[in-house]
Amino acid sequence: MPTVLRLNALRVVIYPADHRPAHVHIWGQGGEAVFILNCPDGPPELREVHGFTLRDVRRIETDLGPHIAALCREWSLIHGDF
């Protein structure tokens, strides 16, 4: 599971054998969240969350925002189209 970005103690992962739409898994601090990227321009949209508080999710969403274009490029490299 390739880590494509780190947000402080969190890992942002794109699975090679995953499905569309383009999305990332956020792992760390005992939780996982999945955000749809809404490529190519965002904004990230929460799909599911386990173990993170609402405050954590809001912070992750805010922190992901500036990286959407790069994450969409990474998704494209791994999977092709969004």
Contacts in CASP RR format, 6 or more apart in sequence:
PFRMAT RR
TARGET T0000
AUTHOR 0000-0000-0000
METHOD contacts of the structure
MODEL  1
MPTVLRLNALRVVIYPADHRPAHVHIWGQGGEAVFILNCPDGPPELREVH
GFTLRDVRRIETDLGPHIAALCREWSLIHGDF
1 13 0 8 1.000
1 15 0 8 1.000
1 25 0 8 1.000
2 13 0 8 1.000
2 14 0 8 1.000
2 16 0 8 1.000
2 78 0 8 1.000
3 11 0 8 1.000
3 12 0 8 1.000
3 13 0 8 1.000
4 12 0 8 1.000
4 13 0 8 1.000
4 14 0 8 1.000
4 24 0 8 1.000
4 71 0 8 1.000
4 74 0 8 1.000
5 11 0 8 1.000
5 12 0 8 1.000
5 24 0 8 1.000
5 67 0 8 1.000
5 70 0 8 1.000
5 71 0 8 1.000
6 12 0 8 1.000
7 26 0 8 1.000
7 60 0 8 1.000
7 63 0 8 1.000
7 64 0 8 1.000
8 63 0 8 1.000
9 28 0 8 1.000
9 29 0 8 1.000
10 26 0 8 1.000
10 27 0 8 1.000
10 28 0 8 1.000
10 29 0 8 1.000
10 60 0 8 1.000
11 26 0 8 1.000
11 27 0 8 1.000
11 28 0 8 1.000
12 24 0 8 1.000
12 25 0 8 1.000
12 26 0 8 1.000
12 64 0 8 1.000
12 67 0 8 1.000
12 71 0 8 1.000
13 24 0 8 1.000
13 25 0 8 1.000
13 26 0 8 1.000
13 27 0 8 1.000
14 24 0 8 1.000
14 25 0 8 1.000
14 71 0 8 1.000
14 74 0 8 1.000
14 75 0 8 1.000
14 78 0 8 1.000
14 79 0 8 1.000
15 25 0 8 1.000
16 78 0 8 1.000
18 79 0 8 1.000
20 79 0 8 1.000
20 81 0 8 1.000
20 82 0 8 1.000
21 36 0 8 1.000
21 37 0 8 1.000
21 38 0 8 1.000
21 39 0 8 1.000
21 82 0 8 1.000
22 36 0 8 1.000
22 37 0 8 1.000
22 38 0 8 1.000
22 39 0 8 1.000
22 71 0 8 1.000
22 72 0 8 1.000
22 75 0 8 1.000
22 79 0 8 1.000
22 82 0 8 1.000
23 34 0 8 1.000
23 35 0 8 1.000
23 36 0 8 1.000
23 37 0 8 1.000
23 47 0 8 1.000
24 34 0 8 1.000
24 35 0 8 1.000
24 37 0 8 1.000
24 44 0 8 1.000
24 64 0 8 1.000
24 71 0 8 1.000
24 75 0 8 1.000
25 32 0 8 1.000
25 33 0 8 1.000
25 34 0 8 1.000
26 32 0 8 1.000
26 33 0 8 1.000
26 34 0 8 1.000
26 35 0 8 1.000
26 52 0 8 1.000
26 60 0 8 1.000
26 64 0 8 1.000
29 52 0 8 1.000
29 56 0 8 1.000
30 51 0 8 1.000
30 52 0 8 1.000
31 49 0 8 1.000
31 50 0 8 1.000
31 51 0 8 1.000
31 52 0 8 1.000
32 49 0 8 1.000
32 50 0 8 1.000
32 51 0 8 1.000
32 52 0 8 1.000
33 46 0 8 1.000
33 48 0 8 1.000
33 49 0 8 1.000
33 50 0 8 1.000
33 52 0 8 1.000
33 56 0 8 1.000
33 57 0 8 1.000
33 60 0 8 1.000
34 46 0 8 1.000
34 47 0 8 1.000
34 48 0 8 1.000
34 49 0 8 1.000
35 44 0 8 1.000
35 45 0 8 1.000
35 46 0 8 1.000
35 47 0 8 1.000
35 60 0 8 1.000
35 61 0 8 1.000
35 64 0 8 1.000
36 44 0 8 1.000
36 45 0 8 1.000
36 47 0 8 1.000
37 44 0 8 1.000
37 68 0 8 1.000
37 71 0 8 1.000
37 72 0 8 1.000
37 75 0 8 1.000
37 82 0 8 1.000
38 44 0 8 1.000
38 45 0 8 1.000
38 68 0 8 1.000
39 68 0 8 1.000
39 72 0 8 1.000
39 75 0 8 1.000
39 76 0 8 1.000
39 82 0 8 1.000
40 68 0 8 1.000
40 69 0 8 1.000
40 72 0 8 1.000
40 82 0 8 1.000
41 68 0 8 1.000
41 69 0 8 1.000
42 65 0 8 1.000
42 68 0 8 1.000
43 61 0 8 1.000
43 65 0 8 1.000
43 68 0 8 1.000
44 61 0 8 1.000
44 64 0 8 1.000
44 65 0 8 1.000
44 68 0 8 1.000
46 57 0 8 1.000
46 61 0 8 1.000
49 57 0 8 1.000
52 60 0 8 1.000
64 71 0 8 1.000
72 82 0 8 1.000
75 82 0 8 1.000
76 82 0 8 1.000
END
